């Protein structure tokens, strides 16, 4: 069936998508555009609520439709939130904030970054703070688009935002050129006049609408349109009548709109459910009825909101006008329908947004072009490194600069250099990350610290002369958030903006949420969602020929390959229908971990939004969505790497303890790093470090070697250089491990004389990895040296082989022919060339980026160097930077290497882990106590030492509003005051009760308290364990099981439960909580929550419990034989036999 040819011409000038109207509309712009086209339309606007987040989707799909030969016009717009005067609204807001109770509520409401439209709330009289009316804005040309970007950006500024972004008459007067405006829906500007004056009668409504019309005409002239809509809501028709009257009075043209919210007529129910998902756990919105059940049919809703054609709009008008008992002039309505087509094609230009690459001008020095500046900086950098007379370096630098200039990326490198200059004044950066480490220009500019020639890294892996993609330099720093804030502070929020992440409805949580709305028991759905991915993933990987590595099956594949899900959906078919319609729809907005855009006047070249109080770009750039580059923006990735923070901390300790620097500045930390650890100066062939750390397995926070598997493999390999380390980290990944590359590599390294190479050139390229193609660059080099491909072609081959589903089969075939022919020309027979090609194919799935592997292995070596030569300093820094979830494991590592751990002490603990003078004891910091704020710690550090209770409680110089009762309680129960408990107290609980619980105001009251609470004595062991766990987040395992016992268990190969080996079945743990439950048959079982030396919590189901016989002691170590099932986790029967108390 072909496309329909409607009698009436019509274009939807008011339409929403899930990209920008979250939990209000469903379907991405592409789905709406495709349906509109197939429904006989030749254009469609996108007017999401208050933003233009869907613009990039719209632009990309418009280009695709054009390539497919579809004549379809995208119209760019927004349904803005309007109030007459922001100044008046702001005055009301300020007054409200003066009321502390109301201010707390306002701040809580304002914290959300995602605006969810409550359509019921907008269709009534609103209080001043929440007030906003809808206003449809459509751009006519590029000038209008830039103005709309500015309007949207300004609406999200802090002074204009509370729950919703706002614009007013003043902003519209400034930025209205090239913009058409319309009065919108039942939440629109005319509707606001109606809702606010209807009780006073028709004259009041009309007078208000006349005032609005005059104001809008004053701004927009004949670009102001009166909008009418068709549904079975009585108030809509009353509003329509008023609008028609006022439009005729003022000569304003009418338009009819569909106000579409879903991409096809059948999607209405998915939209209703999606709206409800948006309010789960947030209370019922104003439009939801008491039960909030889904309507049985679309007629219950009273409107259909899909992209209609002209005839369907006419049919809606006739049906709804009749059902609501209203009469209209047919000719007036007909003209309002067809006027939309006239606007779309006669008043709006056919254009796509300007996507010229935008980078800041301020990075280019005055009097220079970007290329001239880049060449000068690069040559200066090479000279500073003493490499400017080396022809190999100068020749390569010239080649790289030529490619950069030819590709037009000089300003990109200057921008990256400017970011690096700011970063290196504040924090340690990483040596390199990703393929950028293959660039000599990046090295000369200090963007990377890795000499690509010394380490055999390829520029073509990073940037090819024949490619069309943008460069992508990922940059590691110790504190990315601080760096980004500094860049915003220095360059301005209109020059630097974080990138958005749009989180979507994921399959597992979506099934749970939909099932909840259908009142399906949680246990039933949870059983299915916990196993469906495990069932589906192996079969899905097999289907695609993926032998190893990570793969996330699609919804369709999970449905196809998970028997559990199939059975569940057969029982609940409605769940399946909704999942198909909603999976992948937008759920929320967040910020990219490190991505920013840098350009001038961002608020005029993109519609900036606000998320969580941070101004950010509306478009995303990641694995699934690439929207910045097509719109003319380049992402800069500034990523936080905690290991670098650990290095900074270690160097600070070194400077204090060995260089007499009491308070090291960052400049001193950087100087130490540059003198001792920088890749240009550190001896990366230092065998003491390799043997003392990597061979002996002395692991303590060594980057990339924190997991047991990698540690064991490393000990087998016994690395001697950076390439060995790089090979280890490249091989220790799921793909190579599944192909048994690790065992073969160890064997080859142990017997290098048995390795046979194809020829001398092949040996030269692969000898460093003992004949294996470990690095992707080796494929490119072999193709170049043996097959006669250029380096760029070799890298293209690498890309074609490693990127599955790139659709570059023809390129691959051509490259193979050229490679095989080239090999023959170089004296290699065709069979050998074919075998080598097959080897390329095999290893392409496992090969790793050498530039990245080398850069990260350098960090591993730097960690090992610090650990080997400064063990106490490194261990203190390691304990400082490990998160609470891994703190206990880190403490156990410290003990394993002979360090004593001093308890918290108000007189010795500082803000970081401290080191005793002899370097054998590490002192826990005050910052590890939850509930002890920075201001309280400042008071302690400024006034200590404290000799006794009186000294702590009645010191004149202490500000006790900061060192308050809450802080003292945390110190007391956390054990930091134990050394102040003198002979007057019968124990710590006595001290706590007398000095803290009933905080004495004077010395006499303290003496009275000491007598009053004397019977309290000490805390019980259970209380101490609970306090330590609650206040530090770390279970004090040393109070429960000795280090010797843990070592004995390890010697007998009995692991903690978090390292459970199903072949052994025996493990040890400490029970923390027992929860009795009953099976469906009424039989008692226990869920026992346990912890181990890794501070990891696990649950064990204990079946067939006999409460009269079975007993488990909490906070006591046990050894047990357990069963493990992927679906149920740990379980056991007959705990009287399987559980054994240790000690």
URSULGI-V747529 format. One line per field, one symbol per residue. burial: I if it has 24 or more other ideal C-beta (glycine too) atoms within 12 Angstrom, else O. A space follows every 10 residues. Layout:
# URSULGI-V747529
burial=???
This chain:
# URSULGI-V747529
burial=OOOOOIOIII IIIIIIIIII IIIIIIIIII IIIIIIIIII IIIIIIIIII IIIIIIIIII IIOOIOOOOO OIIIIIIIII IIIIOIOOII OIIOOIOOOO OOOOOIOOOI OIIIIIIIIO IIIIOIOOII IIIIIIIIII IIOIIIIIII IIIIIIIOOI IIIIIIIIII IIOOIIIIII IIIIIIIIII IIIIIIIIOO OOOOIIOIII IIIOIIIOII OOIIIIIIII IIIOIIIIII IIIIIIIOOI OIIIIIIIII IIIIIOIIII IIIIIIIIII OOOOOOIIOO OOOIOOOOOO IIIIIIIIII OIIIIIIOOI IOOIOIOIOO OIIIIIIIII IOIIIOIIIO OIIOIOIIII OOIIOOOOOI IOIIIIIIIO IIOOIOIOOO OOIOOIIOII IOIIIOIOII IIIIIIIIII OIIIOIIIII IIIIIIIIII IIIIIIIIII IIIIIIIIII IIIIOOOOOI IIIIIIIIII OOIIOIIIOO IOIIIIIIII IIIIIIIIOI IIIIIIIIOI OOOOIOOIII IIIOIIIOOI IOOOOIOIOO IOIOIOIIIO IIOIIOOIIO OIOIIIOIII IIIIIIIIII IIOIIIIIII OIIIIIIIII IOOIIIIIII IIOOIOIIII IIIIIIIIII IIIIIIIIII IIIIIIIOOO OOOIOIOOII OIIOOIIIII OIOIOIOOII OOIIOOIIII IIIIIIOOOI IOIIOIIOII IIIIIIIIII IIIOIIIOIO IIOIIIOIIO OOOOOOIIOO IIOOIIIIII IIIIIIIIII IIIIIIIIII IIIIIIIIII IIOOOOOOOO OIOOIIOIII OIIOOIOIOO OIIOOIIOII IOIIIIIIII IIIIIIIIII IIIIIIIIII IIIIIIIIII IIOIOIIIII IIIIIOIOIO IIIIIIIIII OIIIIOOOIO IIIIIIIIIO IIOOOIIOII IOIIOIOIIO IIIIOOOIOI OOIOOIIIII IIIIIIIIII IOOOIOIIII IIIIIIOOII OOOOOIOOII OOIOOIOOIO OOIIIOIIIO IIIIIIIIII IOIOIIOOIO OOOIIIIIII OOOOOIIIII IIOIOOOOOO OOOOIIIIII IIIIIIIIII IIIOIOOOOI OIOIIIIIII IIIIOOOOOI IIOOIOOIIO IIO
